[in-house]
Amino acid sequence: MQACVILALMLAGDVDSGPEKGAKVPGLKVYDVTGPNKEKTVDYADLLKDKVAVYYLVPYEKFDRPMNKFMKTLDTKIGADFEGVQAVAVFMTDDEDAAKKRLAAIQTSVNYEKTALTAFNGKDGPKGWNANSDAHLTVIVASGGKVVARFGYKSVNDTEVPDVVAELKKLVKKK
């Protein structure tokens, strides 16, 4: 029985993914499908360098309903509780055109308010972001252009949101 519990914890456990805590946020040139820079290629790391930001590294083929629920729940918390925080979901893909269409449809269905859905052409992710291919989702919390927290998930759902919210509470006064 104990071995089963340990195995379950290992399978659901976190993975090492994303830039190291304390590192400068690397450049992030992406195509913004739904955010404030809609239909433009922008460097979100540069645009958000003086702000608190949440970045999601999403392997396009691994995006599913539980991940969407996590992202939407956090998007709602950011909008309700944290002034000036922006989230950027970077969908990493080798088919950027298909991703653009799907992300537009997701936005129509889900209506993210504080999360820009963006496409990055390349499954391995942007240079310097160190996306682990075993991670189904990588979440980076940044402030002032520096990484303050990172989370790599093999599996994720909305029960993980409080961990990210706890990091945001350290950085931003609640509304």
N, C-alpha and C positions, 0 to 999 in steps of 0.2 A: 504494500500500500504506500509506504513512504517513497519508494522508488518511482511510483506513478506520479506522486505529487511533485517530486523533483523534476521529472521529465516534463510534466505539464508547465512548470515554471520556466524551464529552459526553452521550451518551444514558444512560449508567449513572451519571453524575455526581450529586453531591449537589445539593439545592435549598435555598434559604434558607427555613427554616420554623421556627416556634416563637418564643417570647419571647427577646429578646436576652440573651446571656451577661452575668451580673452583675445582671440585673433581678430584682425581687421576683417570686416565683411568683404569678401571678394567681389569683383565686378559681376553684374548680373544683367546682361543684355538679353532681353526677352521680347517676344511679341505680345503686347497687351490686348487680350481679346475682349475683356469686359470692364476693366478698371478705369481709373481717372484718366488714363492715357490711351483710351480705347482706339484700336486699329493703328497703333504706332509701335515701333520698336524703340524701347527705352532701356536705360540702365537703372533698374530700381535700387540697387545698392547706392548709387550716387544720389538719386532723388530722395532717398530716405535716410541718408547718412547722419542727419542731425535729429532724427526722430527715433521713437521706439517702433520697432517693426517685428512682425512675425512672418517668417518665410517657410513655406511648405515645399519640399522637394518630392514630387509625386511621379513615380514611374507610371506613365500613361496606361499601360496594360494592367496595372495592379489597382487602379482606381475602382472602388466599389461602394456599395451603399453604406456599410459601417464607416468607411473613411469619410464619405460625404457627410454623414451625420456628425462625426467628430468636427469636421471643418465648419459646418453650418452652426453647430452649437457654440464653437469658439467665436465665430463671426458675430453671433448674436450677443455673446458676453462682451466682446470688444465694443460693439456699438452701444450697449447699455451701460457699461461700467468704466470704460477707459477712453478718455479724451485724447484725440490726436494719434491713436495707434492705427497703423495700416497693416493689413496682411496681404501677402503675395503668394499665390499658389503657382508654382512652376511645374507644369506638366512636361516631363522629359520624354521625347518621342523621336522616332525616325520618320514619322509621317506628319509633319507640321500642318499640312493642309487639312487632313482628317481631324487632327486635334482642334484646330480653330473652329471647325463646324461643330464638333461635339461640345466644346467648352461654351459656345454660344447657346446651344440647346440646354446645357446644364444650368446656365445662368437664368434662362427663361423659366425653367422649372423650379429652381431652388431660390433664386433671388438673393444672392450674396450682397451684403451692403458694405462691408468693410474689407472684403477680400477681392483682389484683382485676380482673375483667372488668366494665366499667361501660358504661352507655349515656348518651349526651348527645343530647337532642332538638334537632337542628340540624346540617345538613351542613357549615356553615362553622366549627363548633367553638365552644368557650367563648370569651366575650369576653376579649380581651387575650392569648390564646394564639397568635394570628397563624399559624394553620394554613394553609400554602400549598396551594391546591387541586391543584397539580402533584405534591405529595408523596404517595407511596403510604403512607409511614409517617414520622412525626416522632417522634424520641426526645429527651426532655429529662431531663437528670440534674440534680437539685437537692440542695442541702444547706443547712440552716438557713433555709429559705424563699427561697433565692436560686438562680437558674439558674447552674450551673457549666459545663454543656456542652449542646450541642444538635446533633442530626443530622437532616437532612432527606434522605430517600431516594426517588428515582424508582423504584427497584427494590431489593429487599432480600432477603437470605437469611442463613443462619447464619454465613457467612464474615465478616459485619460485626460479630459479637458481640465480638471482641477489642477493638475501638475503644471500646465502651461499658464493657467490663470494665476497660480501662486507666484510664478516668476514675473508676470506682468504687474502684480500688486507691489512688488519690490521696486518697480521702476516708475510707475505712474500713479498719481493720486486718483482715487475713484471719483466718478462724477457725483 
